[in-house]
Amino acid sequence: MAFESRRDIPTAGELLMSGHPVRFGDLVEMIDRLPLDERESLVDVVRKRIADDQRRRISASIRSARREHGRGRCKPATPDEVY
């Protein structure tokens, strides 16, 4: 979904309602159209969501390691062997 000019770029709502996937470049252009304060708020929201995703990933890794340890699947290793 390439656009000829900025006027051709649909709003976020129009894109979401269309059922078409949003391309990264189109999303960036929509963000450029936001007022500065809204772009700053968007950055805050995205950073918080990224941090939440990273915490969930780390938590899942810890749960998996604990299960492996509980099943006796762990063996002693040096830091070099781990990395």
N, CA, C and O atoms as a Maestro MAE file, in Angstrom:
{
 s_m_m2io_version
 :::
 2.0.0
}

f_m_ct {
 s_m_title
 :::
 protein
 m_atom[332] {
  # First column is atom index #
  i_m_mmod_type
  r_m_x_coord
  r_m_y_coord
  r_m_z_coord
  i_m_residue_number
  s_m_chain_name
  s_m_pdb_residue_name
  s_m_pdb_atom_name
  i_m_atomic_number
  :::
  1 25 0.841 -1.173 0.000 1 A "MET " " N  " 7
  2 3 0.000 0.000 0.000 1 A "MET " " CA " 6
  3 2 0.889 1.240 0.000 1 A "MET " " C  " 6
  4 15 1.077 1.858 1.048 1 A "MET " " O  " 8
  5 25 1.433 1.611 -1.138 2 A "ALA " " N  " 7
  6 3 2.285 2.788 -1.252 2 A "ALA " " CA " 6
  7 2 1.419 4.006 -1.556 2 A "ALA " " C  " 6
  8 15 0.384 3.898 -2.214 2 A "ALA " " O  " 8
  9 25 1.852 5.156 -1.072 3 A "PHE " " N  " 7
  10 3 1.084 6.379 -1.224 3 A "PHE " " CA " 6
  11 2 1.880 7.396 -2.016 3 A "PHE " " C  " 6
  12 15 3.094 7.525 -1.855 3 A "PHE " " O  " 8
  13 25 1.167 8.122 -2.885 4 A "GLU " " N  " 7
  14 3 1.804 9.123 -3.740 4 A "GLU " " CA " 6
  15 2 2.184 10.371 -2.960 4 A "GLU " " C  " 6
  16 15 3.256 10.930 -3.189 4 A "GLU " " O  " 8
  17 25 1.343 10.818 -2.057 5 A "SER " " N  " 7
  18 3 1.616 12.028 -1.287 5 A "SER " " CA " 6
  19 2 1.113 11.844 0.132 5 A "SER " " C  " 6
  20 15 0.416 10.878 0.441 5 A "SER " " O  " 8
  21 25 1.479 12.791 0.993 6 A "ARG " " N  " 7
  22 3 1.049 12.713 2.389 6 A "ARG " " CA " 6
  23 2 -0.472 12.743 2.510 6 A "ARG " " C  " 6
  24 15 -1.027 12.160 3.442 6 A "ARG " " O  " 8
  25 25 -1.154 13.416 1.580 7 A "ARG " " N  " 7
  26 3 -2.615 13.484 1.627 7 A "ARG " " CA " 6
  27 2 -3.240 12.114 1.395 7 A "ARG " " C  " 6
  28 15 -4.356 11.856 1.846 7 A "ARG " " O  " 8
  29 25 -2.530 11.236 0.695 8 A "ASP " " N  " 7
  30 3 -3.052 9.902 0.391 8 A "ASP " " CA " 6
  31 2 -2.936 8.945 1.572 8 A "ASP " " C  " 6
  32 15 -3.519 7.861 1.550 8 A "ASP " " O  " 8
  33 25 -2.198 9.332 2.589 9 A "ILE " " N  " 7
  34 3 -1.962 8.434 3.719 9 A "ILE " " CA " 6
  35 2 -3.211 8.399 4.592 9 A "ILE " " C  " 6
  36 15 -3.640 9.430 5.110 9 A "ILE " " O  " 8
  37 25 -3.794 7.212 4.756 10 A "PRO " " N  " 7
  38 3 -4.988 7.120 5.597 10 A "PRO " " CA " 6
  39 2 -4.645 7.316 7.071 10 A "PRO " " C  " 6
  40 15 -3.489 7.203 7.477 10 A "PRO " " O  " 8
  41 25 -5.660 7.606 7.848 11 A "THR " " N  " 7
  42 3 -5.458 7.717 9.295 11 A "THR " " CA " 6
  43 2 -5.254 6.316 9.852 11 A "THR " " C  " 6
  44 15 -5.527 5.321 9.181 11 A "THR " " O  " 8
  45 25 -4.768 6.250 11.096 12 A "ALA " " N  " 7
  46 3 -4.569 4.953 11.741 12 A "ALA " " CA " 6
  47 2 -5.888 4.198 11.814 12 A "ALA " " C  " 6
  48 15 -5.931 2.993 11.565 12 A "ALA " " O  " 8
  49 25 -6.952 4.893 12.150 13 A "GLY " " N  " 7
  50 3 -8.262 4.249 12.245 13 A "GLY " " CA " 6
  51 2 -8.708 3.664 10.917 13 A "GLY " " C  " 6
  52 15 -9.227 2.549 10.867 13 A "GLY " " O  " 8
  53 25 -8.505 4.426 9.829 14 A "GLU " " N  " 7
  54 3 -8.880 3.927 8.504 14 A "GLU " " CA " 6
  55 2 -8.093 2.671 8.143 14 A "GLU " " C  " 6
  56 15 -8.654 1.717 7.605 14 A "GLU " " O  " 8
  57 25 -6.798 2.671 8.435 15 A "LEU " " N  " 7
  58 3 -5.982 1.495 8.125 15 A "LEU " " CA " 6
  59 2 -6.407 0.287 8.942 15 A "LEU " " C  " 6
  60 15 -6.511 -0.822 8.418 15 A "LEU " " O  " 8
  61 25 -6.651 0.505 10.222 16 A "LEU " " N  " 7
  62 3 -7.028 -0.613 11.085 16 A "LEU " " CA " 6
  63 2 -8.386 -1.177 10.685 16 A "LEU " " C  " 6
  64 15 -8.590 -2.391 10.716 16 A "LEU " " O  " 8
  65 25 -9.305 -0.308 10.313 17 A "MET " " N  " 7
  66 3 -10.640 -0.754 9.937 17 A "MET " " CA " 6
  67 2 -10.642 -1.441 8.574 17 A "MET " " C  " 6
  68 15 -11.544 -2.225 8.283 17 A "MET " " O  " 8
  69 25 -9.649 -1.159 7.739 18 A "SER " " N  " 7
  70 3 -9.601 -1.740 6.400 18 A "SER " " CA " 6
  71 2 -9.258 -3.222 6.422 18 A "SER " " C  " 6
  72 15 -9.534 -3.936 5.458 18 A "SER " " O  " 8
  73 25 -8.662 -3.688 7.505 19 A "GLY " " N  " 7
  74 3 -8.258 -5.086 7.596 19 A "GLY " " CA " 6
  75 2 -6.924 -5.375 6.940 19 A "GLY " " C  " 6
  76 15 -6.449 -6.510 6.989 19 A "GLY " " O  " 8
  77 25 -6.303 -4.366 6.320 20 A "HIS " " N  " 7
  78 3 -5.002 -4.542 5.690 20 A "HIS " " CA " 6
  79 2 -3.894 -4.371 6.730 20 A "HIS " " C  " 6
  80 15 -4.015 -3.541 7.631 20 A "HIS " " O  " 8
  81 25 -2.831 -5.142 6.613 21 A "PRO " " N  " 7
  82 3 -1.701 -4.928 7.536 21 A "PRO " " CA " 6
  83 2 -1.086 -3.549 7.304 21 A "PRO " " C  " 6
  84 15 -1.074 -3.043 6.182 21 A "PRO " " O  " 8
  85 25 -0.584 -2.960 8.365 22 A "VAL " " N  " 7
  86 3 0.041 -1.640 8.279 22 A "VAL " " CA " 6
  87 2 1.527 -1.824 8.023 22 A "VAL " " C  " 6
  88 15 2.219 -2.477 8.804 22 A "VAL " " O  " 8
  89 25 2.019 -1.249 6.928 23 A "ARG " " N  " 7
  90 3 3.442 -1.335 6.627 23 A "ARG " " CA " 6
  91 2 4.197 -0.356 7.515 23 A "ARG " " C  " 6
  92 15 3.668 0.681 7.915 23 A "ARG " " O  " 8
  93 25 5.439 -0.707 7.815 24 A "PHE " " N  " 7
  94 3 6.265 0.105 8.706 24 A "PHE " " CA " 6
  95 2 6.400 1.537 8.193 24 A "PHE " " C  " 6
  96 15 6.218 2.484 8.959 24 A "PHE " " O  " 8
  97 25 6.711 1.705 6.931 25 A "GLY " " N  " 7
  98 3 6.893 3.040 6.365 25 A "GLY " " CA " 6
  99 2 5.629 3.882 6.463 25 A "GLY " " C  " 6
  100 15 5.689 5.081 6.733 25 A "GLY " " O  " 8
  101 25 4.470 3.235 6.239 26 A "ASP " " N  " 7
  102 3 3.204 3.956 6.358 26 A "ASP " " CA " 6
  103 2 2.951 4.377 7.798 26 A "ASP " " C  " 6
  104 15 2.457 5.474 8.060 26 A "ASP " " O  " 8
  105 25 3.295 3.497 8.721 27 A "LEU " " N  " 7
  106 3 3.135 3.809 10.141 27 A "LEU " " CA " 6
  107 2 4.008 5.002 10.531 27 A "LEU " " C  " 6
  108 15 3.561 5.898 11.246 27 A "LEU " " O  " 8
  109 25 5.248 5.008 10.059 28 A "VAL " " N  " 7
  110 3 6.155 6.119 10.358 28 A "VAL " " CA " 6
  111 2 5.582 7.425 9.812 28 A "VAL " " C  " 6
  112 15 5.645 8.461 10.473 28 A "VAL " " O  " 8
  113 25 5.029 7.370 8.613 29 A "GLU " " N  " 7
  114 3 4.448 8.587 8.040 29 A "GLU " " CA " 6
  115 2 3.247 9.066 8.848 29 A "GLU " " C  " 6
  116 15 3.058 10.269 9.025 29 A "GLU " " O  " 8
  117 25 2.436 8.131 9.340 30 A "MET " " N  " 7
  118 3 1.297 8.521 10.177 30 A "MET " " CA " 6
  119 2 1.785 9.162 11.475 30 A "MET " " C  " 6
  120 15 1.212 10.142 11.952 30 A "MET " " O  " 8
  121 25 2.843 8.597 12.033 31 A "ILE " " N  " 7
  122 3 3.397 9.144 13.265 31 A "ILE " " CA " 6
  123 2 3.921 10.552 13.025 31 A "ILE " " C  " 6
  124 15 3.757 11.428 13.874 31 A "ILE " " O  " 8
  125 25 4.546 10.774 11.880 32 A "ASP " " N  " 7
  126 3 5.048 12.108 11.540 32 A "ASP " " CA " 6
  127 2 3.934 13.146 11.518 32 A "ASP " " C  " 6
  128 15 4.182 14.328 11.758 32 A "ASP " " O  " 8
  129 25 2.723 12.718 11.234 33 A "ARG " " N  " 7
  130 3 1.592 13.646 11.161 33 A "ARG " " CA " 6
  131 2 1.035 14.004 12.536 33 A "ARG " " C  " 6
  132 15 0.246 14.941 12.657 33 A "ARG " " O  " 8
  133 25 1.432 13.277 13.560 34 A "LEU " " N  " 7
  134 3 0.953 13.573 14.919 34 A "LEU " " CA " 6
  135 2 1.617 14.835 15.460 34 A "LEU " " C  " 6
  136 15 2.744 15.156 15.085 34 A "LEU " " O  " 8
  137 25 0.919 15.549 16.339 35 A "PRO " " N  " 7
  138 3 1.557 16.683 17.020 35 A "PRO " " CA " 6
  139 2 2.710 16.174 17.896 35 A "PRO " " C  " 6
  140 15 2.720 15.014 18.306 35 A "PRO " " O  " 8
  141 25 3.661 17.036 18.172 36 A "LEU " " N  " 7
  142 3 4.848 16.666 18.939 36 A "LEU " " CA " 6
  143 2 4.507 16.011 20.266 36 A "LEU " " C  " 6
  144 15 5.100 14.990 20.615 36 A "LEU " " O  " 8
  145 25 3.560 16.577 21.020 37 A "ASP " " N  " 7
  146 3 3.233 16.014 22.337 37 A "ASP " " CA " 6
  147 2 2.684 14.594 22.217 37 A "ASP " " C  " 6
  148 15 2.949 13.754 23.077 37 A "ASP " " O  " 8
  149 25 1.927 14.321 21.166 38 A "GLU " " N  " 7
  150 3 1.412 12.966 20.975 38 A "GLU " " CA " 6
  151 2 2.515 12.003 20.559 38 A "GLU " " C  " 6
  152 15 2.503 10.842 20.967 38 A "GLU " " O  " 8
  153 25 3.470 12.465 19.751 39 A "ARG " " N  " 7
  154 3 4.609 11.611 19.391 39 A "ARG " " CA " 6
  155 2 5.431 11.283 20.629 39 A "ARG " " C  " 6
  156 15 5.888 10.151 20.782 39 A "ARG " " O  " 8
  157 25 5.627 12.262 21.520 40 A "GLU " " N  " 7
  158 3 6.381 12.006 22.754 40 A "GLU " " CA " 6
  159 2 5.645 10.997 23.629 40 A "GLU " " C  " 6
  160 15 6.267 10.112 24.217 40 A "GLU " " O  " 8
  161 25 4.320 11.126 23.715 41 A "SER " " N  " 7
  162 3 3.528 10.162 24.486 41 A "SER " " CA " 6
  163 2 3.619 8.773 23.875 41 A "SER " " C  " 6
  164 15 3.705 7.774 24.590 41 A "SER " " O  " 8
  165 25 3.600 8.716 22.551 42 A "LEU " " N  " 7
  166 3 3.715 7.432 21.853 42 A "LEU " " CA " 6
  167 2 5.048 6.758 22.178 42 A "LEU " " C  " 6
  168 15 5.095 5.551 22.419 42 A "LEU " " O  " 8
  169 25 6.120 7.531 22.184 43 A "VAL " " N  " 7
  170 3 7.443 6.979 22.515 43 A "VAL " " CA " 6
  171 2 7.415 6.387 23.926 43 A "VAL " " C  " 6
  172 15 7.944 5.299 24.152 43 A "VAL " " O  " 8
  173 25 6.800 7.101 24.875 44 A "ASP " " N  " 7
  174 3 6.707 6.589 26.246 44 A "ASP " " CA " 6
  175 2 5.939 5.270 26.300 44 A "ASP " " C  " 6
  176 15 6.359 4.326 26.968 44 A "ASP " " O  " 8
  177 25 4.818 5.214 25.597 45 A "VAL " " N  " 7
  178 3 4.004 3.993 25.580 45 A "VAL " " CA " 6
  179 2 4.789 2.832 24.979 45 A "VAL " " C  " 6
  180 15 4.790 1.731 25.530 45 A "VAL " " O  " 8
  181 25 5.454 3.073 23.855 46 A "VAL " " N  " 7
  182 3 6.213 2.009 23.185 46 A "VAL " " CA " 6
  183 2 7.355 1.522 24.071 46 A "VAL " " C  " 6
  184 15 7.589 0.318 24.179 46 A "VAL " " O  " 8
  185 25 8.061 2.446 24.699 47 A "ARG " " N  " 7
  186 3 9.160 2.038 25.590 47 A "ARG " " CA " 6
  187 2 8.655 1.184 26.740 47 A "ARG " " C  " 6
  188 15 9.287 0.190 27.098 47 A "ARG " " O  " 8
  189 25 7.519 1.559 27.325 48 A "LYS " " N  " 7
  190 3 6.957 0.767 28.436 48 A "LYS " " CA " 6
  191 2 6.544 -0.614 27.965 48 A "LYS " " C  " 6
  192 15 6.748 -1.603 28.669 48 A "LYS " " O  " 8
  193 25 5.965 -0.683 26.778 49 A "ARG " " N  " 7
  194 3 5.545 -1.988 26.253 49 A "ARG " " CA " 6
  195 2 6.740 -2.876 25.943 49 A "ARG " " C  " 6
  196 15 6.704 -4.083 26.181 49 A "ARG " " O  " 8
  197 25 7.790 -2.279 25.416 50 A "ILE " " N  " 7
  198 3 9.013 -3.044 25.157 50 A "ILE " " CA " 6
  199 2 9.587 -3.585 26.462 50 A "ILE " " C  " 6
  200 15 9.988 -4.746 26.538 50 A "ILE " " O  " 8
  201 25 9.624 -2.732 27.494 51 A "ALA " " N  " 7
  202 3 10.133 -3.177 28.797 51 A "ALA " " CA " 6
  203 2 9.276 -4.311 29.352 51 A "ALA " " C  " 6
  204 15 9.810 -5.274 29.902 51 A "ALA " " O  " 8
  205 25 7.944 -4.208 29.213 52 A "ASP " " N  " 7
  206 3 7.053 -5.276 29.672 52 A "ASP " " CA " 6
  207 2 7.322 -6.576 28.912 52 A "ASP " " C  " 6
  208 15 7.379 -7.650 29.511 52 A "ASP " " O  " 8
  209 25 7.485 -6.476 27.597 53 A "ASP " " N  " 7
  210 3 7.782 -7.671 26.792 53 A "ASP " " CA " 6
  211 2 9.099 -8.311 27.221 53 A "ASP " " C  " 6
  212 15 9.194 -9.534 27.315 53 A "ASP " " O  " 8
  213 25 10.114 -7.488 27.481 54 A "GLN " " N  " 7
  214 3 11.412 -8.014 27.905 54 A "GLN " " CA " 6
  215 2 11.292 -8.698 29.268 54 A "GLN " " C  " 6
  216 15 11.889 -9.751 29.491 54 A "GLN " " O  " 8
  217 25 10.520 -8.100 30.178 55 A "ARG " " N  " 7
  218 3 10.319 -8.728 31.492 55 A "ARG " " CA " 6
  219 2 9.614 -10.071 31.353 55 A "ARG " " C  " 6
  220 15 9.985 -11.037 32.020 55 A "ARG " " O  " 8
  221 25 8.605 -10.141 30.497 56 A "ARG " " N  " 7
  222 3 7.901 -11.416 30.290 56 A "ARG " " CA " 6
  223 2 8.832 -12.471 29.691 56 A "ARG " " C  " 6
  224 15 8.781 -13.639 30.076 56 A "ARG " " O  " 8
  225 25 9.677 -12.057 28.753 57 A "ARG " " N  " 7
  226 3 10.623 -12.997 28.127 57 A "ARG " " CA " 6
  227 2 11.611 -13.526 29.164 57 A "ARG " " C  " 6
  228 15 11.891 -14.724 29.204 57 A "ARG " " O  " 8
  229 25 12.133 -12.644 29.993 58 A "ILE " " N  " 7
  230 3 13.081 -13.050 31.038 58 A "ILE " " CA " 6
  231 2 12.392 -13.968 32.039 58 A "ILE " " C  " 6
  232 15 12.958 -14.978 32.458 58 A "ILE " " O  " 8
  233 25 11.168 -13.614 32.419 59 A "SER " " N  " 7
  234 3 10.419 -14.434 33.364 59 A "SER " " CA " 6
  235 2 10.173 -15.835 32.811 59 A "SER " " C  " 6
  236 15 10.300 -16.821 33.538 59 A "SER " " O  " 8
  237 25 9.823 -15.929 31.533 60 A "ALA " " N  " 7
  238 3 9.606 -17.237 30.909 60 A "ALA " " CA " 6
  239 2 10.898 -18.044 30.881 60 A "ALA " " C  " 6
  240 15 10.880 -19.257 31.089 60 A "ALA " " O  " 8
  241 25 12.012 -17.379 30.627 61 A "SER " " N  " 7
  242 3 13.305 -18.058 30.608 61 A "SER " " CA " 6
  243 2 13.647 -18.597 32.001 61 A "SER " " C  " 6
  244 15 14.165 -19.705 32.137 61 A "SER " " O  " 8
  245 25 13.358 -17.815 33.014 62 A "ILE " " N  " 7
  246 3 13.626 -18.252 34.395 62 A "ILE " " CA " 6
  247 2 12.761 -19.458 34.742 62 A "ILE " " C  " 6
  248 15 13.254 -20.425 35.323 62 A "ILE " " O  " 8
  249 25 11.458 -19.408 34.386 63 A "ARG " " N  " 7
  250 3 10.576 -20.545 34.667 63 A "ARG " " CA " 6
  251 2 11.077 -21.810 33.972 63 A "ARG " " C  " 6
  252 15 11.070 -22.894 34.555 63 A "ARG " " O  " 8
  253 25 11.511 -21.661 32.722 64 A "SER " " N  " 7
  254 3 12.028 -22.808 31.975 64 A "SER " " CA " 6
  255 2 13.281 -23.374 32.634 64 A "SER " " C  " 6
  256 15 13.427 -24.590 32.759 64 A "SER " " O  " 8
  257 25 14.175 -22.499 33.050 65 A "ALA " " N  " 7
  258 3 15.415 -22.956 33.701 65 A "ALA " " CA " 6
  259 2 15.106 -23.660 35.015 65 A "ALA " " C  " 6
  260 15 15.745 -24.657 35.352 65 A "ALA " " O  " 8
  261 25 14.142 -23.152 35.747 66 A "ARG " " N  " 7
  262 3 13.772 -23.800 37.020 66 A "ARG " " CA " 6
  263 2 13.171 -25.185 36.777 66 A "ARG " " C  " 6
  264 15 13.437 -26.125 37.526 66 A "ARG " " O  " 8
  265 25 12.354 -25.301 35.718 67 A "ARG " " N  " 7
  266 3 11.792 -26.622 35.397 67 A "ARG " " CA " 6
  267 2 12.901 -27.604 35.027 67 A "ARG " " C  " 6
  268 15 12.910 -28.743 35.494 67 A "ARG " " O  " 8
  269 25 13.835 -27.159 34.187 68 A "GLU " " N  " 7
  270 3 14.954 -28.020 33.803 68 A "GLU " " CA " 6
  271 2 15.758 -28.433 35.030 68 A "GLU " " C  " 6
  272 15 16.139 -29.595 35.171 68 A "GLU " " O  " 8
  273 25 16.009 -27.486 35.904 69 A "HIS " " N  " 7
  274 3 16.770 -27.793 37.116 69 A "HIS " " CA " 6
  275 2 16.007 -28.799 37.973 69 A "HIS " " C  " 6
  276 15 16.590 -29.749 38.495 69 A "HIS " " O  " 8
  277 25 14.716 -28.588 38.112 70 A "GLY " " N  " 7
  278 3 13.891 -29.502 38.908 70 A "GLY " " CA " 6
  279 2 13.844 -30.904 38.339 70 A "GLY " " C  " 6
  280 15 13.667 -31.865 39.088 70 A "GLY " " O  " 8
  281 25 13.995 -31.042 37.041 71 A "ARG " " N  " 7
  282 3 13.985 -32.350 36.384 71 A "ARG " " CA " 6
  283 2 15.375 -32.971 36.304 71 A "ARG " " C  " 6
  284 15 15.551 -34.059 35.755 71 A "ARG " " O  " 8
  285 25 16.353 -32.271 36.857 72 A "GLY " " N  " 7
  286 3 17.712 -32.797 36.858 72 A "GLY " " CA " 6
  287 2 18.421 -32.666 35.527 72 A "GLY " " C  " 6
  288 15 19.370 -33.404 35.262 72 A "GLY " " O  " 8
  289 25 17.993 -31.763 34.700 73 A "ARG " " N  " 7
  290 3 18.597 -31.608 33.376 73 A "ARG " " CA " 6
  291 2 19.759 -30.623 33.353 73 A "ARG " " C  " 6
  292 15 20.325 -30.354 32.294 73 A "ARG " " O  " 8
  293 25 20.108 -30.097 34.490 74 A "CYS " " N  " 7
  294 3 21.202 -29.118 34.535 74 A "CYS " " CA " 6
  295 2 22.500 -29.805 34.938 74 A "CYS " " C  " 6
  296 15 22.505 -30.752 35.725 74 A "CYS " " O  " 8
  297 25 23.578 -29.316 34.391 75 A "LYS " " N  " 7
  298 3 24.882 -29.848 34.767 75 A "LYS " " CA " 6
  299 2 25.801 -28.664 35.031 75 A "LYS " " C  " 6
  300 15 25.589 -27.584 34.481 75 A "LYS " " O  " 8
  301 25 26.807 -28.851 35.856 76 A "PRO " " N  " 7
  302 3 27.745 -27.751 36.124 76 A "PRO " " CA " 6
  303 2 28.437 -27.298 34.839 76 A "PRO " " C  " 6
  304 15 28.784 -28.117 33.988 76 A "PRO " " O  " 8
  305 25 28.634 -25.988 34.707 77 A "ALA " " N  " 7
  306 3 29.288 -25.442 33.516 77 A "ALA " " CA " 6
  307 2 30.031 -24.169 33.904 77 A "ALA " " C  " 6
  308 15 29.634 -23.447 34.818 77 A "ALA " " O  " 8
  309 25 31.105 -23.920 33.193 78 A "THR " " N  " 7
  310 3 31.853 -22.683 33.413 78 A "THR " " CA " 6
  311 2 31.152 -21.558 32.619 78 A "THR " " C  " 6
  312 15 30.373 -21.844 31.709 78 A "THR " " O  " 8
  313 25 31.422 -20.301 32.953 79 A "PRO " " N  " 7
  314 3 30.832 -19.198 32.175 79 A "PRO " " CA " 6
  315 2 31.150 -19.300 30.689 79 A "PRO " " C  " 6
  316 15 30.294 -19.001 29.856 79 A "PRO " " O  " 8
  317 25 32.363 -19.716 30.343 80 A "ASP " " N  " 7
  318 3 32.725 -19.856 28.929 80 A "ASP " " CA " 6
  319 2 31.862 -20.912 28.229 80 A "ASP " " C  " 6
  320 15 31.494 -20.742 27.067 80 A "ASP " " O  " 8
  321 25 31.546 -21.987 28.927 81 A "GLU " " N  " 7
  322 3 30.713 -23.025 28.343 81 A "GLU " " CA " 6
  323 2 29.266 -22.547 28.159 81 A "GLU " " C  " 6
  324 15 28.584 -22.965 27.223 81 A "GLU " " O  " 8
  325 25 28.815 -21.687 29.039 82 A "VAL " " N  " 7
  326 3 27.449 -21.168 28.943 82 A "VAL " " CA " 6
  327 2 27.324 -20.237 27.761 82 A "VAL " " C  " 6
  328 15 26.322 -20.269 27.045 82 A "VAL " " O  " 8
  329 25 28.331 -19.406 27.547 83 A "TYR " " N  " 7
  330 3 28.298 -18.445 26.450 83 A "TYR " " CA " 6
  331 2 28.995 -19.026 25.272 83 A "TYR " " C  " 6
  332 15 29.086 -18.380 24.228 83 A "TYR " " O  " 8
  :::
 }
 m_bond[331] {
  # First column is bond index #
  i_m_from
  i_m_to
  i_m_order
  :::
  1 1 2 1
  2 2 3 1
  3 3 4 2
  4 3 5 1
  5 5 6 1
  6 6 7 1
  7 7 8 2
  8 7 9 1
  9 9 10 1
  10 10 11 1
  11 11 12 2
  12 11 13 1
  13 13 14 1
  14 14 15 1
  15 15 16 2
  16 15 17 1
  17 17 18 1
  18 18 19 1
  19 19 20 2
  20 19 21 1
  21 21 22 1
  22 22 23 1
  23 23 24 2
  24 23 25 1
  25 25 26 1
  26 26 27 1
  27 27 28 2
  28 27 29 1
  29 29 30 1
  30 30 31 1
  31 31 32 2
  32 31 33 1
  33 33 34 1
  34 34 35 1
  35 35 36 2
  36 35 37 1
  37 37 38 1
  38 38 39 1
  39 39 40 2
  40 39 41 1
  41 41 42 1
  42 42 43 1
  43 43 44 2
  44 43 45 1
  45 45 46 1
  46 46 47 1
  47 47 48 2
  48 47 49 1
  49 49 50 1
  50 50 51 1
  51 51 52 2
  52 51 53 1
  53 53 54 1
  54 54 55 1
  55 55 56 2
  56 55 57 1
  57 57 58 1
  58 58 59 1
  59 59 60 2
  60 59 61 1
  61 61 62 1
  62 62 63 1
  63 63 64 2
  64 63 65 1
  65 65 66 1
  66 66 67 1
  67 67 68 2
  68 67 69 1
  69 69 70 1
  70 70 71 1
  71 71 72 2
  72 71 73 1
  73 73 74 1
  74 74 75 1
  75 75 76 2
  76 75 77 1
  77 77 78 1
  78 78 79 1
  79 79 80 2
  80 79 81 1
  81 81 82 1
  82 82 83 1
  83 83 84 2
  84 83 85 1
  85 85 86 1
  86 86 87 1
  87 87 88 2
  88 87 89 1
  89 89 90 1
  90 90 91 1
  91 91 92 2
  92 91 93 1
  93 93 94 1
  94 94 95 1
  95 95 96 2
  96 95 97 1
  97 97 98 1
  98 98 99 1
  99 99 100 2
  100 99 101 1
  101 101 102 1
  102 102 103 1
  103 103 104 2
  104 103 105 1
  105 105 106 1
  106 106 107 1
  107 107 108 2
  108 107 109 1
  109 109 110 1
  110 110 111 1
  111 111 112 2
  112 111 113 1
  113 113 114 1
  114 114 115 1
  115 115 116 2
  116 115 117 1
  117 117 118 1
  118 118 119 1
  119 119 120 2
  120 119 121 1
  121 121 122 1
  122 122 123 1
  123 123 124 2
  124 123 125 1
  125 125 126 1
  126 126 127 1
  127 127 128 2
  128 127 129 1
  129 129 130 1
  130 130 131 1
  131 131 132 2
  132 131 133 1
  133 133 134 1
  134 134 135 1
  135 135 136 2
  136 135 137 1
  137 137 138 1
  138 138 139 1
  139 139 140 2
  140 139 141 1
  141 141 142 1
  142 142 143 1
  143 143 144 2
  144 143 145 1
  145 145 146 1
  146 146 147 1
  147 147 148 2
  148 147 149 1
  149 149 150 1
  150 150 151 1
  151 151 152 2
  152 151 153 1
  153 153 154 1
  154 154 155 1
  155 155 156 2
  156 155 157 1
  157 157 158 1
  158 158 159 1
  159 159 160 2
  160 159 161 1
  161 161 162 1
  162 162 163 1
  163 163 164 2
  164 163 165 1
  165 165 166 1
  166 166 167 1
  167 167 168 2
  168 167 169 1
  169 169 170 1
  170 170 171 1
  171 171 172 2
  172 171 173 1
  173 173 174 1
  174 174 175 1
  175 175 176 2
  176 175 177 1
  177 177 178 1
  178 178 179 1
  179 179 180 2
  180 179 181 1
  181 181 182 1
  182 182 183 1
  183 183 184 2
  184 183 185 1
  185 185 186 1
  186 186 187 1
  187 187 188 2
  188 187 189 1
  189 189 190 1
  190 190 191 1
  191 191 192 2
  192 191 193 1
  193 193 194 1
  194 194 195 1
  195 195 196 2
  196 195 197 1
  197 197 198 1
  198 198 199 1
  199 199 200 2
  200 199 201 1
  201 201 202 1
  202 202 203 1
  203 203 204 2
  204 203 205 1
  205 205 206 1
  206 206 207 1
  207 207 208 2
  208 207 209 1
  209 209 210 1
  210 210 211 1
  211 211 212 2
  212 211 213 1
  213 213 214 1
  214 214 215 1
  215 215 216 2
  216 215 217 1
  217 217 218 1
  218 218 219 1
  219 219 220 2
  220 219 221 1
  221 221 222 1
  222 222 223 1
  223 223 224 2
  224 223 225 1
  225 225 226 1
  226 226 227 1
  227 227 228 2
  228 227 229 1
  229 229 230 1
  230 230 231 1
  231 231 232 2
  232 231 233 1
  233 233 234 1
  234 234 235 1
  235 235 236 2
  236 235 237 1
  237 237 238 1
  238 238 239 1
  239 239 240 2
  240 239 241 1
  241 241 242 1
  242 242 243 1
  243 243 244 2
  244 243 245 1
  245 245 246 1
  246 246 247 1
  247 247 248 2
  248 247 249 1
  249 249 250 1
  250 250 251 1
  251 251 252 2
  252 251 253 1
  253 253 254 1
  254 254 255 1
  255 255 256 2
  256 255 257 1
  257 257 258 1
  258 258 259 1
  259 259 260 2
  260 259 261 1
  261 261 262 1
  262 262 263 1
  263 263 264 2
  264 263 265 1
  265 265 266 1
  266 266 267 1
  267 267 268 2
  268 267 269 1
  269 269 270 1
  270 270 271 1
  271 271 272 2
  272 271 273 1
  273 273 274 1
  274 274 275 1
  275 275 276 2
  276 275 277 1
  277 277 278 1
  278 278 279 1
  279 279 280 2
  280 279 281 1
  281 281 282 1
  282 282 283 1
  283 283 284 2
  284 283 285 1
  285 285 286 1
  286 286 287 1
  287 287 288 2
  288 287 289 1
  289 289 290 1
  290 290 291 1
  291 291 292 2
  292 291 293 1
  293 293 294 1
  294 294 295 1
  295 295 296 2
  296 295 297 1
  297 297 298 1
  298 298 299 1
  299 299 300 2
  300 299 301 1
  301 301 302 1
  302 302 303 1
  303 303 304 2
  304 303 305 1
  305 305 306 1
  306 306 307 1
  307 307 308 2
  308 307 309 1
  309 309 310 1
  310 310 311 1
  311 311 312 2
  312 311 313 1
  313 313 314 1
  314 314 315 1
  315 315 316 2
  316 315 317 1
  317 317 318 1
  318 318 319 1
  319 319 320 2
  320 319 321 1
  321 321 322 1
  322 322 323 1
  323 323 324 2
  324 323 325 1
  325 325 326 1
  326 326 327 1
  327 327 328 2
  328 327 329 1
  329 329 330 1
  330 330 331 1
  331 331 332 2
  :::
 }
}
